[in-house]
Amino acid sequence: MMSGPRALSEVGKALVAGTDVGKMLPLAMDKVIEQAGAERGMIMVYGDKGELLFETARALDSKDIEMPEFQVSQTIIQRVRESGKYEVVRNALAEDQLKSNVSIVRLQLLSVACAPLRDASGVFGIIYIDNRRHEGRFDDGTGELLAEFADLISVAVRNALEHRRLAERTRQLESEAAQKDLKLTRQAERWRRLEAELAVSKGYGRIKGRSPAMMEVFKLIDKVAATDATVLILGETGTGKELIVRELHRRSLRRDQEFVTLNSSALAEQLLESELFGHEKGAFTGADRQKIGYFEYAGGGTIFLDEIGKISKAVQVKLLRVVQSGEFNRLGSEQIRKTDVRIIAAAGPDLPELIKQDKFFPDLYFRLKVIEIRVPPLRERRIDILDIAGYFRERYAKRYNKTVH
C-alpha cells in the first residue's frame, strides 16, 4: 500500500502554488512512484479530439521516458475515463477481462493503478502507475491516495494547460502582426522601387561610361544578371558598386521581388546580426518584440551586402551558412529557417589581403565570388569623365529648372 501521504500532500500543494508546473510535474511523478513502489508513472491529458496527449512520464530511476517507449494499457485508462473513478489491478495477466488484451500480454503488465484528473467539465486526463515485475504491488489504499493526489494536482495541471494555450495564442498573434508589418513594408518598398525605375534612363541607367574597362563590366552584367549566381563586386569607394548591384537586380528574374541593401560596416555586431537574421522577443536587452531580418524580408529577391570585408568573423560564420545552405536562425531561436535570396556583396579591392591577414574566411570569399566584378577607378578610365559630367549637368539642370550650356 502507498505510504507517506503527507509527502504527497506537500508535493501537491507545491504544484498548485508553483509557477513552473512543467518542471514540478516530473518531481511529483517521482514522488508518486517512490511512495507507491511503482516501476513507471505517467500523467496525460486529453486533446480536443479526445486523443491522449503526453505530459510527463518517469521511471523508477527518476529519468524521463519518451513516447512511444512508454506503452500502457489503453483498456484500463478508458475504463477510468468512462467511470471517473480510480482503478487498481493487482494482476492484469490474471484478470478475466484483461488477460486476453493484446497490450496487457505484450507489455506483461502485473500491477496497475490509474486515477482521473477532473475539473468542472469532467475527466480531462489521467495519472497512471504500473509495475511489470511484481503482482499485488497496489491495493485500494493505493488507489484512494492516488485519487486524492490526482484531485489535488488537477488544478495545477489545468492551469498549466491554459497558460500554454494562451502563450501559443500570443505567439500566433505576434506572428500575424509581424506578417502584416512585412506586407506593408514590402508594399512601400515596391512603390519606392517603381519610382526608382521611372527615374533611371535607358541602357544601364545611372551607370555612365564608354571606356573599354567599363564595356567589359557591362558585358559581364548582361551575362550574369538573369542567373541566381552569387556576385562579389570589388572596387574603391565611389566607383559605383551599388549602381552595378541595382542593374544586376533590375535585369534579373527577381526584379519584381524585394531588393534590400545593408552597409555591413555601419552597424555593431549584434545589431548587424539582428538586421540580417532577425530576432525573437527577449533575445537581448531592448528586444521588446519579434523582428524579421533581411534574409526573411528579401525572400525571393536580392540582398546587397556592402562593405562585406568589415564584418566580424563571428557574423562571417553565420553568413557562410546562409550562402552554403540558405539556412539561418533568428537571434534567440533554435528554429532553422530557410531563405531563397540572391546575395550580392561588395568590398574594397583589399579583400584578398584581409584573407592573408586572417581577418576574412577564405571559404566565405570563394562562396561569394562565384562571379567577380572588378570596378576600375575613374583615374583608369578618364575617357568616361565627360559622360559622367554630362549626366550630372542634365540631371541637376532639370531638377533646378536651369539651362546649362
C-alpha positions as CSV (number, residue, x, y, z in Angstrom):
1,M,0.0,0.0,0.0
2,M,1.2,3.6,-0.7
3,S,2.8,5.2,2.3
4,G,3.8,8.8,3.0
5,P,0.5,10.6,2.3
6,R,1.9,13.7,4.0
7,A,4.8,13.9,1.5
8,L,2.5,13.6,-1.5
9,S,0.2,16.3,0.0
10,E,3.1,18.6,0.3
11,V,4.2,18.0,-3.3
12,G,0.6,18.6,-4.5
13,K,0.4,21.9,-2.6
14,A,3.7,23.0,-4.1
15,L,2.3,22.2,-7.5
16,V,-0.8,24.3,-7.0
17,A,1.2,27.2,-5.6
18,G,4.1,26.9,-8.1
19,T,4.5,28.8,-11.4
20,D,6.8,26.4,-13.3
21,V,4.5,23.4,-13.4
22,G,6.5,21.9,-16.3
23,K,9.4,21.3,-14.0
24,M,7.4,20.3,-11.0
25,L,5.2,17.6,-12.6
26,P,8.2,15.2,-13.1
27,L,9.1,15.7,-9.5
28,A,5.6,15.0,-8.4
29,M,5.6,11.8,-10.6
30,D,8.8,10.7,-9.0
31,K,7.3,11.0,-5.5
32,V,4.3,9.0,-6.5
33,I,6.5,6.2,-8.0
34,E,8.6,6.2,-4.8
35,Q,5.7,6.1,-2.4
36,A,3.7,3.5,-4.4
37,G,6.5,1.1,-5.2
38,A,5.8,1.5,-8.9
39,E,8.1,0.9,-11.8
40,R,6.8,3.7,-14.0
41,G,4.4,6.6,-13.8
42,M,2.7,8.9,-16.3
43,I,0.5,12.0,-16.5
44,M,-1.5,12.5,-19.7
45,V,-4.4,14.8,-20.7
46,Y,-7.0,14.6,-23.4
47,G,-6.8,16.7,-26.5
48,D,-9.7,18.5,-28.3
49,K,-10.4,15.3,-30.3
50,G,-10.2,13.0,-27.4
51,E,-6.7,11.8,-28.0
52,L,-4.2,11.3,-25.2
53,L,-1.5,14.0,-25.1
54,F,1.7,13.2,-23.3
55,E,2.6,15.4,-20.4
56,T,5.2,13.6,-18.4
57,A,6.4,10.0,-17.9
58,R,9.0,8.9,-15.4
59,A,10.8,5.7,-14.5
60,L,11.9,4.4,-11.1
61,D,15.4,5.9,-11.6
62,S,13.8,9.4,-11.8
63,K,14.5,9.6,-15.6
64,D,12.2,10.7,-18.3
65,I,10.6,8.1,-20.5
66,E,9.9,9.2,-24.1
67,M,6.8,8.3,-26.0
68,P,6.1,5.9,-27.6
69,E,8.5,3.9,-25.4
70,F,6.0,4.4,-22.6
71,Q,3.3,2.0,-23.6
72,V,0.3,1.5,-21.4
73,S,-3.0,-0.4,-21.2
74,Q,-5.5,1.7,-23.1
75,T,-8.3,-0.6,-21.8
76,I,-7.6,0.4,-18.2
77,I,-7.2,4.0,-19.0
78,Q,-10.5,4.1,-20.9
79,R,-12.4,2.4,-18.1
80,V,-11.2,5.1,-15.7
81,R,-12.1,7.8,-18.1
82,E,-15.6,6.4,-18.5
83,S,-16.2,5.7,-14.8
84,G,-14.5,8.8,-13.4
85,K,-13.2,6.6,-10.6
86,Y,-9.7,5.2,-9.8
87,E,-9.0,1.6,-10.6
88,V,-6.4,-0.8,-9.2
89,V,-5.4,-4.1,-10.9
90,R,-3.4,-6.5,-8.8
91,N,-2.5,-8.8,-11.6
92,A,-3.6,-7.8,-15.1
93,L,-2.4,-11.0,-16.7
94,A,-4.8,-13.0,-14.4
95,E,-7.9,-10.8,-14.6
96,D,-10.6,-12.3,-16.9
97,Q,-11.4,-9.0,-18.7
98,L,-7.8,-8.1,-19.2
99,K,-5.7,-11.3,-19.7
100,S,-6.8,-11.6,-23.4
101,N,-6.0,-8.0,-24.1
102,V,-3.1,-7.7,-26.6
103,S,-1.4,-4.8,-24.9
104,I,-1.6,-6.4,-21.5
105,V,0.0,-9.6,-22.8
106,R,2.6,-7.8,-24.9
107,L,3.6,-5.4,-22.1
108,Q,3.4,-8.2,-19.4
109,L,1.6,-5.8,-17.0
110,L,1.0,-7.1,-13.5
111,S,0.2,-4.3,-11.0
112,V,-1.6,-1.2,-12.4
113,A,-3.3,1.8,-10.8
114,C,-4.9,4.7,-12.5
115,A,-6.9,7.7,-11.3
116,P,-8.7,10.5,-13.2
117,L,-7.8,14.2,-13.4
118,R,-11.0,16.2,-13.2
119,D,-12.4,19.7,-13.4
120,A,-15.9,21.2,-13.7
121,S,-16.1,19.8,-17.3
122,G,-15.3,16.2,-16.2
123,V,-12.3,14.0,-16.7
124,F,-9.6,15.8,-18.8
125,G,-6.7,13.5,-18.0
126,I,-5.2,10.6,-16.0
127,I,-2.4,9.7,-13.7
128,Y,-1.2,6.2,-14.2
129,I,1.4,3.9,-12.5
130,D,2.3,0.3,-13.1
131,N,4.8,-2.4,-12.2
132,R,5.7,-5.2,-14.6
133,R,7.7,-7.2,-12.2
134,H,5.5,-7.7,-9.1
135,E,1.9,-8.6,-8.8
136,G,-0.2,-7.3,-6.0
137,R,2.0,-4.2,-5.6
138,F,-1.0,-1.9,-5.3
139,D,-4.3,-2.1,-3.3
140,D,-7.4,0.0,-2.6
141,G,-5.4,2.3,-0.3
142,T,-3.0,3.0,-3.2
143,G,-6.0,3.8,-5.4
144,E,-7.6,6.1,-2.8
145,L,-4.4,8.0,-2.2
146,L,-3.6,8.2,-5.9
147,A,-7.1,9.6,-6.5
148,E,-6.7,12.2,-3.7
149,F,-3.4,13.2,-5.2
150,A,-5.0,13.5,-8.7
151,D,-7.7,15.8,-7.3
152,L,-5.1,17.9,-5.6
153,I,-2.9,18.4,-8.7
154,S,-5.8,18.7,-11.2
155,V,-6.0,22.5,-10.7
156,A,-2.2,22.9,-11.3
157,V,-2.3,20.8,-14.5
158,R,-5.4,22.6,-15.9
159,N,-3.8,26.0,-15.1
160,A,-0.6,24.8,-16.9
161,L,-2.6,23.8,-20.0
162,E,-4.4,27.1,-20.1
163,H,-1.2,29.0,-19.7
164,R,0.3,27.0,-22.5
165,R,-2.8,27.7,-24.7
166,L,-2.6,31.5,-24.0
167,A,1.2,31.5,-24.7
168,E,0.6,29.8,-28.0
169,R,-2.2,32.2,-28.9
170,T,0.1,35.1,-28.1
171,R,2.9,33.8,-30.3
172,Q,0.3,33.3,-33.1
173,L,-0.9,36.9,-32.8
174,E,2.7,38.2,-32.7
175,S,3.4,36.2,-35.9
176,E,0.3,37.6,-37.6
177,A,1.3,41.1,-36.6
178,A,4.8,40.6,-38.0
179,Q,3.4,39.3,-41.3
180,K,1.2,42.3,-41.6
181,D,4.1,44.6,-40.9
182,L,6.1,42.7,-43.5
183,K,3.4,43.1,-46.1
184,L,3.1,46.8,-45.6
185,T,6.9,47.2,-45.7
186,R,7.1,45.2,-48.9
187,Q,4.3,47.4,-50.5
188,A,6.2,50.6,-49.6
189,E,9.4,49.1,-51.0
190,R,7.7,48.2,-54.3
191,W,6.5,51.8,-54.6
192,R,10.0,53.1,-53.9
193,R,11.4,50.7,-56.5
194,L,8.9,51.7,-59.1
195,E,9.7,55.4,-58.6
196,A,13.4,54.5,-59.0
197,E,12.7,52.5,-62.2
198,L,10.9,55.5,-63.7
199,A,13.8,57.8,-62.7
200,V,16.6,55.9,-64.5
201,S,17.4,56.3,-68.1
202,K,17.6,53.6,-70.8
203,G,20.6,51.3,-71.2
204,Y,22.5,51.0,-68.0
205,G,20.5,53.6,-66.1
206,R,22.8,55.8,-64.0
207,I,26.0,53.8,-64.9
208,K,27.7,56.1,-67.4
209,G,30.8,55.3,-69.4
210,R,32.2,54.0,-72.7
211,S,35.7,53.1,-71.8
212,P,36.9,49.6,-72.7
213,A,37.1,48.8,-69.0
214,M,33.5,49.7,-68.3
215,M,32.3,48.0,-71.5
216,E,33.8,44.8,-70.0
217,V,31.8,45.4,-66.8
218,F,28.6,46.0,-68.9
219,K,29.1,42.7,-70.8
220,L,29.6,40.8,-67.5
221,I,26.4,42.3,-66.1
222,D,24.5,41.2,-69.2
223,K,25.9,37.7,-68.9
224,V,25.1,37.1,-65.2
225,A,22.1,39.3,-64.4
226,A,19.5,36.7,-65.3
227,T,21.2,33.9,-63.2
228,D,21.0,33.3,-59.5
229,A,24.7,33.2,-59.1
230,T,26.2,34.9,-56.1
231,V,28.2,38.0,-57.2
232,L,31.2,39.8,-55.5
233,I,31.9,43.3,-56.6
234,L,35.3,44.7,-55.8
235,G,36.3,48.4,-56.2
236,E,37.4,51.5,-54.4
237,T,34.9,53.8,-52.6
238,G,32.9,55.9,-55.1
239,T,33.4,53.7,-58.1
240,G,29.7,53.0,-58.4
241,K,29.4,49.5,-56.9
242,E,25.8,50.0,-55.7
243,L,24.7,51.2,-59.2
244,I,26.0,47.9,-60.6
245,V,24.2,45.9,-58.0
246,R,20.9,47.7,-58.8
247,E,21.4,47.0,-62.5
248,L,22.0,43.3,-61.8
249,H,18.8,43.2,-59.9
250,R,16.8,45.2,-62.4
251,R,17.8,42.9,-65.2
252,S,17.3,39.7,-63.2
253,L,14.4,37.3,-63.0
254,R,13.9,38.6,-59.4
255,R,13.3,42.2,-60.5
256,D,9.7,42.2,-59.3
257,Q,10.7,40.9,-55.8
258,E,12.4,42.6,-52.9
259,F,15.7,44.4,-53.2
260,V,17.4,45.4,-49.9
261,T,20.8,46.9,-49.1
262,L,22.8,46.8,-45.9
263,N,26.0,48.6,-45.2
264,S,27.8,46.0,-43.1
265,S,30.3,48.4,-41.6
266,A,27.7,50.8,-40.2
267,L,26.3,48.5,-37.5
268,A,27.7,46.9,-34.4
269,E,28.0,43.1,-34.4
270,Q,24.8,42.2,-32.5
271,L,22.7,44.8,-34.4
272,L,24.1,43.6,-37.7
273,E,23.1,40.0,-36.8
274,S,19.6,41.2,-35.9
275,E,19.2,43.1,-39.1
276,L,20.4,40.1,-41.2
277,F,18.7,37.2,-39.4
278,G,16.0,38.8,-37.2
279,H,15.4,38.2,-33.5
280,E,12.8,36.8,-31.1
281,K,11.2,38.9,-28.4
282,G,13.6,38.9,-25.4
283,A,16.6,37.7,-27.4
284,F,18.7,40.5,-25.9
285,T,18.3,43.7,-24.0
286,G,15.9,46.0,-25.8
287,A,14.4,43.3,-28.0
288,D,10.8,44.1,-26.9
289,R,9.2,42.5,-30.0
290,Q,9.8,39.9,-32.7
291,K,11.8,41.2,-35.7
292,I,12.1,39.8,-39.2
293,G,15.6,40.1,-40.6
294,Y,16.6,41.0,-44.1
295,F,17.1,37.3,-45.2
296,E,13.4,36.7,-44.4
297,Y,12.2,40.0,-45.7
298,A,14.0,39.7,-49.0
299,G,12.8,36.1,-49.7
300,G,12.6,35.6,-53.4
301,G,14.5,38.8,-54.1
302,T,18.0,40.2,-53.8
303,I,20.1,41.3,-50.8
304,F,23.1,43.6,-51.2
305,L,25.7,43.4,-48.5
306,D,28.1,46.4,-48.8
307,E,31.5,46.6,-47.1
308,I,31.4,42.9,-46.5
309,G,35.1,42.9,-45.6
310,K,34.4,44.8,-42.5
311,I,32.1,42.4,-40.7
312,S,33.3,40.4,-37.7
313,K,34.4,36.7,-38.1
314,A,31.5,35.7,-35.9
315,V,29.0,37.1,-38.3
316,Q,31.0,35.7,-41.2
317,V,30.4,32.2,-39.9
318,K,26.7,32.7,-39.9
319,L,26.7,34.3,-43.3
320,L,28.7,31.4,-44.7
321,R,25.9,29.1,-43.5
322,V,23.3,31.1,-45.4
323,V,25.4,31.2,-48.6
324,Q,26.0,27.5,-48.4
325,S,22.6,26.2,-47.5
326,G,20.1,29.1,-47.3
327,E,19.6,28.3,-43.6
328,F,19.7,30.6,-40.6
329,N,18.3,31.1,-37.1
330,R,16.8,34.3,-35.6
331,L,18.6,35.5,-32.6
332,G,17.1,33.9,-29.5
333,S,15.6,31.0,-31.5
334,E,16.7,27.4,-32.3
335,Q,14.3,27.1,-35.2
336,I,16.0,26.6,-38.5
337,R,14.6,28.9,-41.2
338,K,15.2,28.8,-45.0
339,T,15.6,31.7,-47.4
340,D,15.7,32.0,-51.1
341,V,17.6,35.2,-51.9
342,R,20.3,36.2,-54.3
343,I,23.3,37.5,-52.5
344,I,25.4,40.3,-54.0
345,A,28.3,41.5,-51.9
346,A,30.7,44.4,-52.3
347,A,34.1,45.2,-50.8
348,G,37.2,47.2,-51.3
349,P,39.9,45.9,-53.6
350,D,41.9,44.9,-50.5
351,L,39.6,41.9,-49.6
352,P,42.1,39.3,-50.7
353,E,44.7,40.9,-48.4
354,L,42.3,40.6,-45.5
355,I,42.3,36.8,-46.1
356,K,46.1,36.8,-45.8
357,Q,45.7,38.8,-42.5
358,D,43.3,36.1,-41.2
359,K,40.5,38.8,-41.0
360,F,38.2,37.2,-43.6
361,F,37.4,33.5,-44.1
362,P,38.6,32.1,-47.4
363,D,35.6,29.8,-47.6
364,L,33.2,32.8,-47.5
365,Y,35.3,34.7,-50.0
366,F,35.2,31.8,-52.6
367,R,31.5,31.2,-51.9
368,L,30.7,34.9,-52.6
369,K,32.9,35.3,-55.7
370,V,31.1,32.8,-57.9
371,I,31.0,35.8,-60.2
372,E,33.5,38.5,-59.5
373,I,33.2,42.0,-61.0
374,R,36.1,44.4,-60.6
375,V,35.1,48.1,-61.0
376,P,38.0,50.2,-62.2
377,P,38.5,53.7,-60.6
378,L,37.9,56.8,-62.6
379,R,41.6,57.5,-63.0
380,E,41.9,54.4,-65.1
381,R,39.1,55.4,-67.4
382,R,39.4,59.1,-67.9
383,I,37.5,58.9,-71.2
384,D,34.3,58.4,-69.1
385,I,34.7,61.8,-67.2
386,L,32.9,63.8,-69.9
387,D,30.0,61.3,-70.0
388,I,29.6,61.4,-66.2
389,A,29.9,65.2,-66.1
390,G,27.2,65.5,-68.8
391,Y,24.9,63.2,-66.9
392,F,25.1,65.3,-63.7
393,R,24.7,68.5,-65.7
394,E,21.5,67.3,-67.3
395,R,20.2,65.8,-64.0
396,Y,20.7,69.0,-61.9
397,A,19.6,71.3,-64.7
398,K,16.3,69.5,-64.8
399,R,15.9,69.4,-61.0
400,Y,16.5,73.2,-60.6
401,N,14.9,74.2,-63.9
402,K,18.1,75.7,-65.2
403,T,19.7,75.9,-68.7
404,V,23.3,74.9,-68.7
405,H,25.5,75.4,-71.8
